[in-house]
Amino acid sequence: MKRVTVAGPELEGLTIDLPAASVRTLLPWPGSHELVMPAWNGNEFLLPDGSRPKIRTVTPRHFDPDALELDLDFVIHGGGVASEWADAAERGAVAAISGPGRGYAIDPEAPAFLFAGDETAIPAISQLLEALPDDTPVEVQIEVARPDARLALPDHPRATVGWYDLAAGAPPGDALLLALEGADLAPGTRCWVAGEAAAVQRIRRHLFQERKLPRAQAAVRGYWKHGRSGDADDDT
Ligand SMILES: Cc1cc2nc3c(=O)[nH]c(=O)nc-3n(C[C@H](O)[C@H](O)[C@H](O)COP(=O)(O)OP(=O)(O)OC[C@H]3O[C@@H](n4cnc5c(N)ncnc54)[C@H](O)[C@@H]3O)c2cc1C
């Protein structure tokens, strides 16, 4: 994970009201340091040469409206525009930001929460922990593909945190699903889950079909697609 802080007067007016929201980042074409702005053709944004711009979604981890600085935490997975841009980013690197996209409203009356996800969900889960009332119990389950992806999470007095290693070569979500199968879902528990698209499909099946969790008690979001560029951005 690498933190990149974007800054500038263009961030004036950005308001992030809820945890686990998103922003879209327009990044330079790989190998270039220049940002070419796309134009709307009535159907989609395209670059002057007709190609699709490199736009990726990330969590606005922390915004300082006085300094006009926005922290973004990128998973460095070694093979994508955003990952490579963040890994190489130095002072003066350019990106364009739009948003925010919808976040998650924590129900202060809910008796308990479960927050679960893979590395891409760590920024959102950190915000959720910061926003959760101190007396609400929460179980946190995070799957990591590399042991060094275990990061310090914000302290919460009622949190139980479990880190689960994904075995080499296993499909994303295998370790998380196993952990979720063992989770205590007391009546009324709210679940927030995000990760790889196929993994969250399996998780939806488990929560809604096997555990009979009412859909209204869950937000399950696909954040990326194994083997495909661009984020998944689907949700329940
Ligand atoms: C609402 C929302 C919030 C998100 N927040 C964050 C965030 O805060 N930080 C963050 O890092 N990501 C976040 N993501 C996920 C991020 O948008 C995707 O991981 C995106 O695909 C990364 O773009 P890329 O250019 O690095 O890789 P891409 O060009 O999209 O993909 C290239 C290859 O890398 C693979 N790949 C993509 N992501 C990963 C990964 N995480 N691990 C392993 N392989 C991967 C793809 O399957 C593909 O084969 C969020 C997504 C959504 C929808």
The ligand as a Gaussian input file, in Angstrom:
#p B3LYP/6-31G(d) Opt

LIG

0 1
 C      -15.564000       2.262000      -4.384000
 C      -14.149000       1.733000      -4.602000
 C      -13.132000       2.100000      -3.720000
 C      -11.821000       1.598000      -3.924000
 N      -10.824000       1.998000      -3.064000
 C       -9.550000       1.593000      -3.289000
 C       -8.473000       2.088000      -2.475000
 O       -8.664000       2.918000      -1.580000
 N       -7.220000       1.645000      -2.757000
 C       -6.975000       0.750000      -3.780000
 O       -5.814000       0.388000      -3.989000
 N       -7.966000       0.276000      -4.545000
 C       -9.247000       0.689000      -4.342000
 N      -10.242000       0.236000      -5.159000
 C       -9.926000      -0.793000      -6.159000
 C       -9.238000      -0.251000      -7.399000
 O      -10.094000       0.649000      -8.080000
 C       -8.891000      -1.442000      -8.321000
 O       -8.040000      -2.344000      -7.668000
 C       -8.287000      -1.007000      -9.652000
 O       -8.415000      -2.082000     -10.552000
 C       -6.799000      -0.671000      -9.542000
 O       -6.391000      -0.174000     -10.793000
 P       -4.983000      -0.521000     -11.449000
 O       -4.829000       0.454000     -12.577000
 O       -3.918000      -0.597000     -10.412000
 O       -5.168000      -1.984000     -12.056000
 P       -6.032000      -2.341000     -13.355000
 O       -5.433000      -1.728000     -14.568000
 O       -7.458000      -2.046000     -13.069000
 O       -5.864000      -3.918000     -13.430000
 C       -4.670000      -4.525000     -13.990000
 C       -4.553000      -5.957000     -13.460000
 O       -4.328000      -5.919000     -12.061000
 C       -5.321000      -6.667000     -11.366000
 N       -5.650000      -5.965000     -10.103000
 C       -6.354000      -4.806000      -9.948000
 N       -6.436000      -4.482000      -8.634000
 C       -5.755000      -5.454000      -7.969000
 C       -5.481000      -5.683000      -6.591000
 N       -5.891000      -4.841000      -5.635000
 N       -4.751000      -6.781000      -6.251000
 C       -4.299000      -7.634000      -7.201000
 N       -4.534000      -7.485000      -8.540000
 C       -5.254000      -6.400000      -8.906000
 C       -6.517000      -6.730000     -12.320000
 O       -7.269000      -7.888000     -12.088000
 C       -5.836000      -6.762000     -13.680000
 O       -5.450000      -8.078000     -14.007000
 C      -11.545000       0.724000      -4.996000
 C      -12.578000       0.383000      -5.901000
 C      -13.865000       0.882000      -5.704000
 C      -14.949000       0.507000      -6.684000

